[in-house]
Amino acid sequence: MLEGGMHAPYPSNWPIALNHFKGAAYGKCIVADYNNVSKDKCVTEFLKLKQCFMEAYKKP
């Protein structure tokens, strides 16, 4: 629980650091050539990030 009684926008067991690094890798890939973004440009990085989120939110 955050200050003021607010809840964090993610589950307490969420691997934040792992998602952060994968999100950063995807962002860097997109920004590397942001004037030429196209479908599947950074598909490998996106799929790694997606898998990380899917694992973090899978039901017990």
C-alpha positions in Angstrom: 0.0 0.0 0.0 1.3 3.4 -0.9 1.2 6.6 1.2 -2.3 7.9 1.7 -3.8 4.5 1.6 -3.5 4.1 -2.2 -2.6 0.8 -3.7 0.3 0.2 -6.1 -0.9 -0.2 -9.7 0.7 -3.6 -9.8 0.6 -6.8 -7.8 3.0 -7.0 -4.9 4.7 -10.1 -6.5 5.3 -8.3 -9.8 8.9 -8.6 -10.9 9.3 -4.9 -11.4 13.0 -4.9 -12.1 12.7 -7.6 -14.8 9.8 -5.7 -16.5 11.8 -2.5 -16.3 14.8 -3.8 -18.1 12.7 -5.5 -20.8 10.6 -2.3 -21.2 13.7 -0.3 -21.5 15.1 -2.6 -24.2 11.9 -2.3 -26.2 11.9 1.5 -25.8 15.5 1.8 -26.9 14.7 -0.3 -30.0 11.8 1.9 -31.0 13.7 5.2 -30.3 16.8 4.0 -32.2 15.0 4.8 -35.4 11.7 6.4 -34.4 11.2 8.1 -37.8 11.0 4.7 -39.4 8.8 2.7 -37.0 6.9 -0.1 -38.7 5.0 -3.2 -37.7 7.3 -5.9 -36.2 10.3 -3.5 -36.0 11.1 -4.6 -32.5 9.1 -7.8 -32.3 11.7 -9.7 -30.4 11.9 -7.1 -27.6 8.1 -6.7 -27.5 7.5 -10.4 -27.2 10.0 -10.6 -24.3 8.2 -7.7 -22.5 4.8 -9.3 -23.2 5.9 -12.6 -21.8 7.2 -10.9 -18.7 3.8 -9.2 -18.1 1.9 -12.4 -18.8 4.0 -14.3 -16.2 3.6 -11.5 -13.7 -0.2 -11.5 -14.0 -0.9 -15.1 -14.5 -3.5 -16.5 -12.0 -2.1 -18.7 -9.2 
